[in-house]
Amino acid sequence: ATPPCRIQKCTTDFVSLTSHLTPAVDGFHTEFCKALRAYSACTQRTAKSCRGNLVFHSAVLGISDLMIQRNCSRDGPTSSTHPEVQHEPCNYHSRTQHAHAHVHAHTHGHAHGHAHDHGHSRPGYLFCGLFGDPHLRTFKDSFQTCKVEGAWPLIDNDYLSVQVTNVPVVPGSSATATNKITIIFKPYEGCTDQKVYQAGTDNLPAAFDDGTVSSGDPIQVSAEAEGAAGKVRALWISERSPGRHVELHAGYIGATVIVRQLGRYLTLAVRIPEELAQAYDATQDLQLCLNGCPSGERIDQAGHLPLPASPPALGLQLQQLRRPSFSSQTQASPRGAVRVFGVEGAKERCREQLEVQDIYFHSCVFDLLTTGDANFTVAAYSALKDMESLHPHRDKWRIYPRGSSSPT
């Protein structure tokens, strides 16, 4: 008798091997290609039993497409096809991937089911970002520009709290920007004690408040990260650029946070599993990432971002506000980072880094007209790149302004 077609097992193993991978971690490409080669080898072993099976042929085509898309060689090392032996209680992906992979294999039994989200569709992940004057991208991919002066909670659930403090950018404008971020990783039994991370203007530490840089026992990750081969702590900090770019990896809850300083202000990007983001009670309902800004705090009008006037005196005001020596401004513009931009000049400057005229481009134009500070161009570009590295759904990356909000 012909043995049964095993394509579902091949797909389940592939999802298990890739469900925890993220482009934000070093070695993503290598590990993803290894998993693809293992997937391909598995299909070859069961090919004879799967003749005429549409799911099988779809998977083979999907693997080929992904090999080309990821520039993977056909020959090379493959991932272990027995990920189930690596169950670790302080690794969110290890705790959840097998149940989700089983469901995934029986509902989307082909490679295309996760070709564009690197296996993150099961379990579901959410993204939130904040940058500029400030512009908020919520978990629902609603893009808002808000006032929100003072301290505001972005995320506040049973596992993670993120609060930002925003200050006015220029006199006469309601726009603010973020100069302080507080992140609380709440205690998780057997994995980590509570850890607090605080960043402020000119103070982007590579450690938690207590001076530590990690917490919890080592856990296995497929992509080599910092530390011993394939091992990181349940919670750890990676300093990508001293004083400018820090990443916090909470493997025990499957969350990643990116904090940057650009010019005088901070940007934030967060990815968290949906089931954890929804773990909150009625006292925690004010969360900007979850529900957006209150209507009275919105500067945009239902997605339409009215461009501010750029009075001639604005540049002078900003020049007086600028501190005489601010080394971090050199990242975007070494001298004269502040100037008066007209609409066309602002668009031209933003086009230097943002080729597609989506909402990030329009936010850049808004910020340059509001502040005259060229560092906001870099902030918009970095926010876009952080979104692309953390947002789980490529088809939702691009958001375009509504109606007449396009600056003309």
C-alpha positions as CSV (number, residue, x, y, z in Angstrom):
1,A,0.0,0.0,0.0
2,T,1.2,3.5,-0.7
3,P,2.1,5.4,2.5
4,P,-0.1,8.5,3.2
5,C,0.8,11.9,1.9
6,R,2.8,13.7,4.7
7,I,2.6,17.3,3.4
8,Q,0.6,18.4,6.5
9,K,3.5,17.3,8.7
10,C,6.1,19.1,6.5
11,T,4.0,22.3,6.7
12,T,3.6,21.9,10.5
13,D,7.3,21.5,11.0
14,F,8.1,24.5,8.8
15,V,5.7,26.7,10.7
16,S,7.2,25.5,14.0
17,L,10.7,26.3,12.8
18,T,9.8,29.8,11.6
19,S,7.0,31.1,13.9
20,H,9.5,32.7,16.3
21,L,11.8,34.2,13.6
22,T,11.8,38.0,13.1
23,P,13.9,40.1,10.7
24,A,14.8,42.3,13.8
25,V,17.1,39.4,15.1
26,D,20.5,38.9,13.6
27,G,20.7,35.7,11.5
28,F,17.1,35.8,10.4
29,H,17.9,35.2,6.7
30,T,20.2,32.2,7.5
31,E,17.7,30.5,9.7
32,F,14.7,31.1,7.4
33,C,16.7,29.6,4.5
34,K,17.6,26.6,6.6
35,A,13.9,26.0,7.5
36,L,13.0,26.4,3.8
37,R,15.6,23.7,2.8
38,A,14.2,21.4,5.5
39,Y,10.7,22.0,4.2
40,S,11.8,21.3,0.7
41,A,13.6,18.0,1.7
42,C,10.5,16.9,3.6
43,T,8.3,17.4,0.5
44,Q,10.8,15.4,-1.6
45,R,10.6,12.5,0.9
46,T,6.8,12.4,0.6
47,A,6.5,13.3,-3.1
48,K,5.7,9.8,-4.3
49,S,2.7,9.6,-1.9
50,C,1.4,13.0,-2.8
51,R,1.0,12.8,-6.5
52,G,-2.1,14.7,-7.6
53,N,-2.5,16.3,-4.2
54,L,-3.1,20.1,-4.8
55,V,-2.0,21.1,-1.3
56,F,1.4,19.3,-1.9
57,H,1.9,21.0,-5.3
58,S,0.9,24.4,-3.9
59,A,3.5,23.9,-1.1
60,V,6.2,22.9,-3.6
61,L,5.5,26.0,-5.7
62,G,5.4,28.2,-2.6
63,I,8.8,26.9,-1.4
64,S,10.3,27.6,-4.8
65,D,8.9,31.2,-4.7
66,L,10.2,31.8,-1.2
67,M,13.6,30.4,-2.1
68,I,13.9,33.0,-4.9
69,Q,12.3,35.8,-2.9
70,R,14.8,35.2,0.0
71,N,17.7,34.4,-2.2
72,C,18.2,31.1,-0.6
73,S,20.6,28.5,-2.1
74,R,19.2,25.0,-2.7
75,D,22.2,23.4,-1.1
76,G,23.2,24.0,2.5
77,P,22.4,23.2,6.1
78,T,18.8,22.5,7.2
79,S,17.0,23.1,10.4
80,S,16.1,20.3,12.8
81,T,12.8,18.8,11.9
82,H,12.0,17.9,15.5
83,P,11.3,21.3,17.1
84,E,8.8,19.7,19.5
85,V,11.7,18.6,21.8
86,Q,12.6,22.2,22.5
87,H,9.6,23.2,24.7
88,E,10.7,25.9,27.1
89,P,8.3,27.6,29.5
90,C,10.1,31.0,29.3
91,N,10.0,31.1,25.5
92,Y,6.6,32.3,24.3
93,H,7.0,30.8,20.9
94,S,8.0,27.4,22.3
95,R,4.9,27.5,24.5
96,T,2.5,28.4,21.8
97,Q,3.9,27.3,18.4
98,H,2.8,23.7,18.3
99,A,-0.8,24.3,19.0
100,H,-0.9,27.1,16.5
101,A,1.1,25.2,14.0
102,H,-1.3,22.3,14.2
103,V,-4.3,24.5,13.5
104,H,-2.3,26.3,10.7
105,A,-1.4,23.1,9.0
106,H,-5.0,22.0,8.8
107,T,-6.5,25.3,7.7
108,H,-3.7,26.7,5.5
109,G,-1.8,23.6,4.3
110,H,0.5,25.3,1.9
111,A,3.4,27.6,1.8
112,H,1.5,30.6,0.6
113,G,-0.4,30.7,3.9
114,H,2.5,32.3,5.6
115,A,4.7,33.4,2.7
116,H,4.3,37.1,3.5
117,D,4.3,37.2,7.3
118,H,7.1,34.8,8.1
119,G,4.8,32.5,10.0
120,H,3.5,35.2,12.4
121,S,-0.2,34.8,11.4
122,R,-0.5,31.9,14.0
123,P,-0.4,33.2,16.7
124,G,-1.5,36.8,15.7
125,Y,0.8,39.7,16.4
126,L,0.1,43.4,16.7
127,F,2.3,46.4,15.9
128,C,2.2,49.9,17.4
129,G,4.5,52.8,16.6
130,L,5.0,56.4,17.8
131,F,7.3,59.1,16.2
132,G,7.5,62.7,15.2
133,D,5.0,65.3,16.3
134,P,3.7,62.7,17.4
135,H,2.3,60.3,14.9
136,L,0.7,57.2,16.2
137,R,0.1,53.9,14.4
138,T,-2.3,51.8,16.5
139,F,-2.7,48.1,16.8
140,K,-5.6,48.4,14.3
141,D,-3.3,50.2,11.8
142,S,-5.1,53.5,12.4
143,F,-2.7,56.3,11.7
144,Q,-3.3,59.4,13.9
145,T,-1.5,62.7,14.6
146,C,-2.1,63.8,18.2
147,K,-1.4,66.5,20.8
148,V,-1.3,64.3,23.9
149,E,1.0,66.6,25.9
150,G,2.3,65.2,29.2
151,A,2.3,61.5,30.2
152,W,0.2,59.0,28.3
153,P,-0.1,55.2,28.4
154,L,0.5,53.5,25.0
155,I,0.2,50.0,26.3
156,D,-1.0,48.8,29.7
157,N,-1.8,45.1,30.1
158,D,-1.1,42.3,32.4
159,Y,2.4,41.7,30.9
160,L,3.7,45.0,29.6
161,S,3.3,48.8,30.2
162,V,4.6,51.5,28.0
163,Q,4.2,55.2,28.9
164,V,5.4,58.2,27.0
165,T,5.8,61.8,27.9
166,N,5.4,64.4,25.2
167,V,6.4,68.1,25.3
168,P,5.5,71.0,23.1
169,V,7.9,71.4,20.1
170,V,7.5,75.0,19.2
171,P,5.6,78.0,20.6
172,G,2.2,78.5,19.0
173,S,1.7,75.0,17.8
174,S,-0.3,72.2,19.4
175,A,2.2,69.6,18.2
176,T,4.3,67.8,20.7
177,A,7.1,65.2,20.6
178,T,8.3,62.4,22.9
179,N,11.1,63.2,25.3
180,K,10.6,60.3,27.8
181,I,9.6,56.6,27.5
182,T,9.0,54.3,30.5
183,I,8.6,50.6,29.8
184,I,7.7,48.1,32.5
185,F,8.1,44.4,31.9
186,K,5.8,42.9,34.6
187,P,6.9,39.8,36.7
188,Y,6.3,36.5,35.1
189,E,6.6,33.5,37.4
190,G,9.6,31.4,36.8
191,C,10.9,33.6,34.0
192,T,11.6,37.2,35.2
193,D,11.1,39.6,38.0
194,Q,9.7,43.1,37.2
195,K,12.1,45.1,35.1
196,V,11.8,48.9,34.3
197,Y,13.5,50.6,31.4
198,Q,13.5,54.4,31.1
199,A,14.8,56.5,28.3
200,G,14.9,60.3,27.9
201,T,16.4,62.9,25.7
202,D,20.2,62.5,25.8
203,N,19.7,59.4,28.0
204,L,19.2,56.1,26.0
205,P,20.7,53.5,28.3
206,A,21.6,50.0,27.3
207,A,20.4,48.7,30.7
208,F,17.3,48.5,32.9
209,D,16.9,50.9,35.9
210,D,18.6,48.4,38.2
211,G,21.7,48.3,36.0
212,T,21.1,44.8,34.6
213,V,21.0,44.1,30.8
214,S,19.0,40.8,31.0
215,S,16.8,38.7,33.2
216,G,15.7,35.1,33.4
217,D,17.3,31.8,32.4
218,P,18.8,31.3,28.9
219,I,16.3,30.3,26.3
220,Q,17.0,28.8,22.8
221,V,16.5,30.9,19.7
222,S,17.1,29.6,16.2
223,A,18.8,32.8,15.0
224,E,22.0,33.5,16.8
225,A,21.6,36.6,18.9
226,E,24.0,38.2,21.3
227,G,25.6,35.7,23.8
228,A,26.3,32.0,23.5
229,A,25.4,30.3,20.2
230,G,21.6,30.4,19.9
231,K,21.0,31.3,23.5
232,V,19.6,34.5,25.0
233,R,17.9,35.4,28.2
234,A,14.1,35.5,28.6
235,L,14.4,39.3,28.6
236,W,17.4,41.2,27.2
237,I,18.6,44.5,25.8
238,S,20.5,45.0,22.6
239,E,22.3,48.3,22.0
240,R,22.4,48.7,18.2
241,S,23.9,52.2,18.2
242,P,25.1,53.8,21.5
243,G,22.8,56.6,22.6
244,R,20.6,56.3,19.5
245,H,19.1,52.8,19.0
246,V,18.2,50.2,21.6
247,E,16.1,47.1,21.3
248,L,14.4,45.2,24.1
249,H,13.6,41.5,23.5
250,A,11.1,39.8,25.8
251,G,11.2,36.2,24.6
252,Y,9.0,35.0,27.5
253,I,6.1,37.1,26.1
254,G,7.1,37.2,22.5
255,A,7.4,41.0,22.5
256,T,10.0,43.3,20.9
257,V,10.4,47.0,21.6
258,I,12.6,49.4,19.6
259,V,13.5,52.8,21.0
260,R,15.5,55.5,19.1
261,Q,16.7,59.0,19.8
262,L,16.7,61.2,16.7
263,G,17.6,64.9,17.3
264,R,16.0,65.9,20.6
265,Y,13.2,63.4,20.6
266,L,12.4,59.7,20.9
267,T,10.6,57.2,18.7
268,L,9.1,53.9,19.7
269,A,8.0,50.7,17.9
270,V,6.4,47.6,19.5
271,R,5.3,44.2,18.5
272,I,3.3,42.0,20.9
273,P,1.2,38.9,20.6
274,E,-2.5,39.8,20.2
275,E,-3.6,37.5,23.0
276,L,-1.3,39.3,25.5
277,A,-2.3,42.7,24.2
278,Q,-5.9,41.9,25.0
279,A,-5.1,40.8,28.6
280,Y,-6.3,43.9,30.5
281,D,-9.2,44.9,32.7
282,A,-11.6,47.9,32.7
283,T,-9.2,50.1,34.7
284,Q,-6.6,49.8,31.9
285,D,-8.8,50.9,29.0
286,L,-6.8,54.1,28.2
287,Q,-4.2,52.7,25.9
288,L,-3.3,54.8,22.8
289,C,-1.9,51.7,20.9
290,L,-5.2,49.9,21.6
291,N,-7.8,52.6,21.1
292,G,-6.0,55.6,19.6
293,C,-5.9,59.1,20.9
294,P,-9.0,60.7,22.5
295,S,-10.9,62.7,19.9
296,G,-10.1,66.0,21.6
297,E,-6.4,65.2,21.3
298,R,-6.4,64.5,17.5
299,I,-4.7,67.0,15.2
300,D,-5.6,65.0,12.0
301,Q,-9.3,64.9,11.0
302,A,-10.2,61.3,10.4
303,G,-7.0,60.6,8.5
304,H,-6.8,64.0,6.8
305,L,-3.7,65.8,8.1
306,P,-4.0,69.5,7.6
307,L,-0.6,71.1,6.9
308,P,0.4,73.9,9.3
309,A,1.3,77.3,8.1
310,S,5.1,78.0,8.2
311,P,5.5,81.6,9.5
312,P,8.8,83.4,8.7
313,A,9.4,83.8,12.4
314,L,9.3,80.0,13.0
315,G,12.9,79.4,12.1
316,L,14.1,82.2,14.4
317,Q,12.0,80.8,17.2
318,L,13.5,77.4,16.7
319,Q,17.0,78.7,16.4
320,Q,16.6,80.4,19.8
321,L,15.1,77.2,21.3
322,R,18.0,75.1,20.1
323,R,20.7,74.3,22.6
324,P,24.0,75.5,21.2
325,S,25.7,72.1,21.3
326,F,23.6,69.1,20.7
327,S,25.8,66.3,19.4
328,S,23.0,63.9,18.5
329,Q,21.6,66.3,16.0
330,T,24.6,65.5,13.8
331,Q,22.9,62.2,12.8
332,A,20.5,64.0,10.5
333,S,22.1,67.4,9.8
334,P,25.5,68.4,11.2
335,R,24.9,72.1,11.0
336,G,21.8,74.2,10.8
337,A,19.4,71.4,11.4
338,V,16.6,74.0,11.9
339,R,15.3,76.1,9.0
340,V,12.1,77.4,7.5
341,F,10.5,75.0,5.0
342,G,7.8,75.7,2.5
343,V,5.6,72.9,1.3
344,E,7.7,72.2,-1.8
345,G,10.9,72.4,0.1
346,A,9.6,70.1,2.8
347,K,8.4,67.6,0.2
348,E,11.7,67.6,-1.6
349,R,13.6,67.0,1.7
350,C,11.3,64.2,2.7
351,R,11.7,62.6,-0.8
352,E,15.4,62.2,-0.1
353,Q,14.6,59.3,2.2
354,L,10.9,58.4,1.7
355,E,10.3,57.5,-1.9
356,V,6.7,56.4,-1.6
357,Q,4.2,59.2,-0.7
358,D,2.4,57.3,2.0
359,I,1.5,58.5,5.4
360,Y,5.1,58.4,6.6
361,F,6.0,60.8,3.9
362,H,3.1,63.1,4.7
363,S,4.0,62.9,8.4
364,C,7.5,64.0,7.5
365,V,6.2,67.0,5.5
366,F,3.9,67.9,8.4
367,D,6.8,67.8,10.9
368,L,9.2,69.8,8.8
369,L,6.6,72.5,8.3
370,T,5.7,72.5,12.0
371,T,9.3,72.5,13.4
372,G,11.8,73.2,10.7
373,D,13.9,70.4,12.3
374,A,15.4,68.1,9.6
375,N,15.9,65.4,12.3
376,F,12.2,64.6,11.9
377,T,12.9,63.4,8.3
378,V,15.2,60.7,9.8
379,A,12.6,60.0,12.5
380,A,10.0,59.2,9.8
381,Y,12.4,57.1,7.8
382,S,13.5,55.1,10.9
383,A,9.8,54.7,12.0
384,L,9.0,53.2,8.6
385,K,12.0,50.8,8.7
386,D,11.1,49.7,12.3
387,M,7.5,49.1,11.2
388,E,8.7,47.0,8.3
389,S,10.9,44.9,10.6
390,L,8.2,44.3,13.2
391,H,4.8,44.6,11.5
392,P,3.6,41.0,10.9
393,H,1.5,41.7,7.8
394,R,3.3,43.0,4.7
395,D,0.0,43.7,2.9
396,K,-0.9,46.3,5.6
397,W,2.5,48.1,5.7
398,R,1.5,51.0,3.4
399,I,-1.1,53.5,4.6
400,Y,-2.1,56.4,2.4
401,P,-3.7,59.7,3.6
402,R,-7.4,60.1,2.9
403,G,-8.8,62.4,0.3
404,S,-7.3,65.8,0.0
405,S,-4.7,65.3,2.8
406,S,-2.0,64.9,0.2
407,P,0.2,68.0,0.3
408,T,0.0,69.7,-3.1
